[in-house]
Amino acid sequence: MPARRRTFRLLAGAVSALALTLSLGTASASAAPAAGEKAATSVTSGWNNWSCKPSAAHPRPVVLLHGTLGNSWDNWLFLAPYLVKRGYCVFSMDYGQLPGVPLFNGLGPIEKSAGQLSAFVGKVRQSTGAGKVDLVGHSQGGGALPRYYLQFLGGADKVGRLVGMAPSHHGTTASGFDRLVDAVPGARKAIGKLAPAAEEQLAGSEFLKKLNANGDTVPGVAYTAIVTKYDEVVTPYKSQFFSGPNTRNVVLQDLCKWDVSEHAAIGTIDRIAFHEVANALDPEHATPTTCASALS
């Protein structure tokens, strides 16, 4: 087989494998909305309700940030109502859209997505009258995206807490996929053109070097990482931890050894993880998280 053709096939396989890996990370257990629905802006089970006013018990609205290849409704079909039921004003947004790619968001350059987040936080603050919001995100939305906003776009003055579920802010080896990419000449560049955020989240990217040059945290924001030992997308799983002042890292299996959630489940359906999100948002009223939290 000619060398050029062999290289092309390896590159095509690398891109396909990365897309599969990232899609596993944001897969939803539900069907897409029917044609013509506007799920991203509709009030669904109480969230994205722009008439909501925060209570004294929960004065900061919660902004939910989906992961790569996700969108503002599929990641949050269970967590958003869970938080609404507990008295929070909850909002979700779409970011990182690419032209001609419907529903599958979080693919565009993270720096540009952070600008979208900044605008959305401004809208939520104006609508609710809140001085600050709390951010809860999955994968890219739990680490790389919000951390860029906090560090470089003035978000630190507008955010109280960041809760990252399987956050990708230190990059991922994608279970060894990064080595395959780097073994194929031009593969990183090609992935960066097709899906910039995918390349930016691979270990060693220029984006991550900038993001992590001055540490994980900014003053005034509390950070919580909720991770699973069985994460197959953001690897190694301990790379998801936040380090620095005012940080807390939670491994689900330390709370319930029977929890077998992997990357997708932790951000979409795992109520043990949801309980820890609630604890992170309101630590003064936190309750122990156990296997029984799956039934709460």
N, C-alpha and C positions, 0 to 999 in steps of 0.2 A: 504494500500500500504506500503511495507517495507520502512523503513527510508532511506536506501541506494538508492533505486530506486527513491524515491521522491526527494532526494537531487540531483541525477544525472539529473532528468528531469528539475529541477529548474536551474541547471547549464547550461544545454543545451539551455534552453530558454534564459538565460541571455546572453550567447555568441551569439546566433542568433539575439537577440534584439540589441546588441552592433554593430554587423556587419551591420544590417539594418540602425541603426542610423548613422553610419559613412558613409555608402554608400549614404544616402540621402545628406550628406554633400559634396560629390564630384560628384554627378550624372551629367552626360553630356547630353546635348540636341542633341547629334549627334551620328551617328553610328560609330562602330569601323572601322579601316582601313581594306581594303581587305587583304586576306591571302598573305603573302610575302612582304607586304609593310613595310617600315622602317620609320614609322611616327616620331619616336623619334629623328631621325638624319637627316631627309630630310628637305629641305627648303620649308616651307609651308606658302604661303601668305607673304613671305619676312622674316620670322623669322627663326632662326637657320641658318642664312646665314654667314658662317665663313669667307667670304671675306668682310663683312661689316666693315667699319671704322667709328668710332664716329665722328660727326660733332662738330664744335666749339660751336654750340648752345646746343648740348646734348653730352657732352664729356664722360659721363659714360654709358657703356652698361647696359642694364636691364636684369637681370636674373630672370626668372619666376619659382616659386616653387609650384608645385601642392599640393593638400591636401591628406589626408589618403584615400587609395583606388583609387587615381587618377593616371594620368601619364602625360608625358611631352607634350601631344598634346590635350587631351580631355578637360582639364581645360581651355585651352587658345585659343580655336578656334575663339573667338571674341575679347578678350583683346589683344592678340599678334598683330593681324593686325591693331587694333586701335592704338597701340603705334608705330608700324612700319610706319603707315601713317603720324604720327606726327614727324617722323625724328629720331627715336631711333633705335640703333642696339639692337635687342631683341633675347634672347636665353632662351631655356627651357631644363630642365634635368629630368631624372628619378632617383629616389632614393628609398631606403627602400624596395628593391625587396626581395621576399622570394622564395626559390627554389620550382619549380613546380607551381608557381602562376603567370601566364602571365597577362599583362596589368594592374592588380590591384596592385599598388605599394604603398609606404609610410607605409608599415606594419612592417618593420624591426626596430630594436632598433634605437632610434633617435640619440644616440651618434655615431653609425656607419654611419647613413645617413649624419650626419654633416661632417664626413670625406669625403664622396662622394661630398658634396657641396664644401668643401675646394678645392678638386682636380678640380672640374668643374670651379670654379671661377678662378683658376690658368690658366686653358686652355683658358677661355674667355679673360683674361687679356693679355696672350701671343699672342693670335690671333689678338686682336684689338689694342694692344699697349696701352691700357688704364691703368692708375695707380690704379683706383678704379672702382667698379661696384655699381649699385643700385639693391637691392633685392625687388621683389614684390611677395608676396605669399598669398595663400588661406589656411585658417584653420591651420593645422600643419605647412604647408609651409610658413605661414605668421607670425608665432610666435615661437613655441617651437623649430623647427628645426633651423631657422636662428639665434635665440637668443643663442642657444647652440654654434653654430659656432662662433658668435661674442665674446662670453664670454670666451670660453675655447680652441678654436682652432686658435686664432690669427686673426680672421676675421675683427676685428675693424680697422686694418690698411688698409684693402682692400675694405671697403664698405663705401659709402657716406650716403646712405639712406636705411631704411627698411620700406616698406609699407605693413602692414598686413591687409588682407581682412578677417574679422571674425577670427582673430587669436586665437589659443587655448593655449597660453603660460601660462595662470594661471590655466589651467585645466578646466574640464567641469563636471557638475553634470548630463549632458545629460538628462535634464528634469526629474530628479529624478532617473535615471537609476543607478547612483552610489550607491544609498541606497540598491537597489535590489542586486547588485553585492556583496556588503559588508554583506548582510544578508545571503548569501550562502557560507558556509565554503569552502575555496579553490578556489572560483570563480576568484578572482583577479589573483591568481597564474596561473590558467588554461588559462585565457585570455592572460596573459603575455607570455605564451608559444606559443599560437596560433598566436598572433599578438602583439608583444611587444609594438609597438607604440600606439596601442589602449589603453592598460593598462596604459602606461606612461602619457597619456593625461587625464585620469580620475582624478578628484579632489583628492588630498591627496597622490598621488603616490610619491615614493622615488625620481624618476626622477625630478618631479616638485619641490620638496623640495630643491634639489641641484640647479636647474635652478634659483630659485627665492630667494635664500638665501641672495644674495647681491644686490637686486634690479633689475629693468627691463633693465637698459640702461648701455652702455659703452661710455666713452668720444669720441667725434668726429663723432658720428653717429646720424643722425636725424631720429626720429621714428614717424610714422603715423599709427593709427588704424582706419579702416573704418568698421563700424558695423551696424547691423540692429536690431531694437527692436523685430523683428519677428524671430530671430534666435532660432531654436528649437534643435540645435545640441550642440553648445557651449553656455552653460547656467550657470549662468545668463549672459545676453549679456554684462552687464557692466564689467564683469570679463575680457573682451577682451581688455579693455583700457590699454594703456601704462602709466606708471607713472614715474616721474623723469624729469631731465633736457632734453630740446630739444625734447619734445614729443608733439603730437597733436592727439586728439581723435575726430572722426567725426561720428555722428549718422545720417544715411541717412534720417530718417524721420524729422530731424531738417532742412533739406535742401528741402525736398519735402514730404509733409505729405501723399501724395498719393502713395508713393513707398512702395510696399508690399513684396519686396524681402525677402526671408528667407535665410538660410545658403547656400544652393546650388547656388541660383540665384545671390547672391552678388558677387560671385567669377567667374561666368561663362557668364552671359548674361546681367547684369544690367549696362546700359550705364551711369546712374547717378553715380554709384560707379566708373565706368571707368573714368569719368570726374574728380572725386576726386583723383584718382590715378595719372592722368596727372598733376593735381595741386600739389600733394605731390612731384612728381619728379622734377617739375620746379616751385617752389613757387614764384619766381621773376616775372613770367609771368602768374600767376594764374588768372582765371576768375571766377566769381560767379557761383556756381552750383545751379541749380533750376530744377524744373520738366521738363523744356524745354531742359535740357541737355540730356535727353533721345533721342532727335532727332538729336543731334550734331554728 
